[in-house]
Amino acid sequence: MGWKNWPYWVKGGLIFTILVLLVTFIIGLIAVISYSNILFSGKDIFLIYFIIIYLFPSYSLLNVLKHSPGSFLEGDIITAIISSSIIWFLIGALIGFIIGKIKQKKMREE
C-alpha cells in the first residue's frame, strides 16, 4: 500500500508529527548558534527549546494528570516524548481528516 493510497488522516498525522519535530530541531539549532554564552552551553539551550516546543503538549497533560506542577521535569522523559508524538499525530490526523472530507465533498460535486 503506497503513500497515495493512504487515508488523508494518516498522511496528515505523519506529516504534522515530522514537521513539528523538524521545526523543533531547526529552532533548537538556531538557538544553539545564536544564544550560546557563558551561562548555558549549546546542549542546554537545545534541550530547553526541545522541551518548550515539542514536549509542551505532554508537559501540560502530565501535569494535569499528576496534579503536581513541575513533576514532569523530575522524570518521565520517555513518556513525554511518546505522548507528545501521539498528541502531535492526533492533531495532524484531525487536520488530515478535515482536508479529506473537504476533498471528498468537492469530488462528489463534480
C-alpha positions as CSV (number, residue, x, y, z in Angstrom):
1,M,0.0,0.0,0.0
2,G,1.7,3.2,-1.2
3,W,1.6,6.7,0.1
4,K,-1.0,7.7,-2.4
5,N,-3.4,5.1,-1.2
6,W,-3.2,6.1,2.5
7,P,-6.1,7.9,4.0
8,Y,-5.7,11.7,4.5
9,W,-5.8,11.4,8.3
10,V,-2.8,9.1,8.3
11,K,-0.9,11.3,5.9
12,G,-1.8,14.4,8.0
13,G,-0.7,12.8,11.2
14,L,2.7,11.7,9.9
15,I,3.4,14.9,8.1
16,F,2.4,17.1,11.1
17,T,4.5,15.0,13.5
18,I,7.6,15.1,11.3
19,L,7.1,18.8,10.6
20,V,6.8,19.7,14.3
21,L,9.9,17.6,15.1
22,L,11.9,19.2,12.2
23,V,10.8,22.7,13.2
24,T,11.8,22.0,16.8
25,F,15.2,20.8,15.8
26,I,15.8,23.8,13.5
27,I,14.7,26.3,16.1
28,G,16.9,24.5,18.7
29,L,19.9,24.6,16.4
30,I,19.4,28.3,15.6
31,A,19.1,28.9,19.4
32,V,22.4,27.0,20.0
33,I,24.2,29.0,17.3
34,S,22.6,32.4,18.4
35,Y,22.4,32.3,22.1
36,S,25.3,30.2,23.3
37,N,27.0,32.1,26.1
38,I,28.7,31.6,29.5
39,L,25.5,30.7,31.4
40,F,24.3,27.9,29.1
41,S,26.1,25.5,26.9
42,G,24.7,24.8,23.4
43,K,23.4,21.5,24.6
44,D,21.4,23.1,27.4
45,I,19.8,25.7,25.1
46,F,18.8,23.0,22.6
47,L,17.2,20.9,25.3
48,I,15.3,23.9,26.7
49,Y,13.9,24.6,23.2
50,F,13.1,21.0,22.7
51,I,11.2,20.8,25.9
52,I,9.3,24.0,25.3
53,I,8.2,23.3,21.7
54,Y,8.0,19.6,21.2
55,L,7.2,18.4,24.7
56,F,4.7,21.1,25.6
57,P,1.5,19.1,25.0
58,S,2.6,16.2,27.1
59,Y,4.1,18.5,29.8
60,S,0.7,20.1,30.2
61,L,-1.1,16.8,30.1
62,L,1.2,15.0,32.6
63,N,1.0,18.0,35.0
64,V,-2.8,17.9,34.8
65,L,-2.9,14.1,35.4
66,K,-0.4,14.1,38.2
67,H,-1.9,17.3,39.9
68,S,1.6,18.5,40.9
69,P,3.3,21.3,38.9
70,G,6.9,20.6,37.9
71,S,6.6,16.8,38.4
72,F,7.2,16.3,34.7
73,L,10.8,17.6,34.9
74,E,11.7,15.0,37.6
75,G,11.4,12.1,35.2
76,D,9.1,10.6,32.6
77,I,11.1,12.0,29.6
78,I,10.4,8.8,27.5
79,T,6.7,9.0,28.4
80,A,6.7,12.7,27.5
81,I,8.3,12.1,24.1
82,I,6.0,9.3,23.2
83,S,2.9,11.1,24.4
84,S,3.9,14.3,22.6
85,S,4.4,12.4,19.4
86,I,1.0,10.8,19.8
87,I,-0.6,14.2,20.5
88,W,1.1,15.9,17.5
89,F,0.0,12.9,15.4
90,L,-3.6,13.3,16.5
91,I,-3.6,17.0,15.8
92,G,-2.3,16.3,12.3
93,A,-4.7,13.4,11.8
94,L,-7.6,15.7,12.6
95,I,-6.3,18.3,10.1
96,G,-5.9,15.5,7.5
97,F,-9.4,14.1,8.2
98,I,-10.9,17.6,7.7
99,I,-8.9,18.0,4.4
100,G,-10.0,14.6,3.3
101,K,-13.7,15.3,3.9
102,I,-13.4,18.6,2.1
103,K,-11.7,17.0,-0.9
104,Q,-14.3,14.1,-0.8
105,K,-17.1,16.6,-0.9
106,K,-15.6,18.5,-3.8
107,M,-15.2,15.2,-5.8
108,R,-18.9,14.4,-5.2
109,E,-20.0,17.8,-6.5
110,E,-18.1,17.3,-9.8
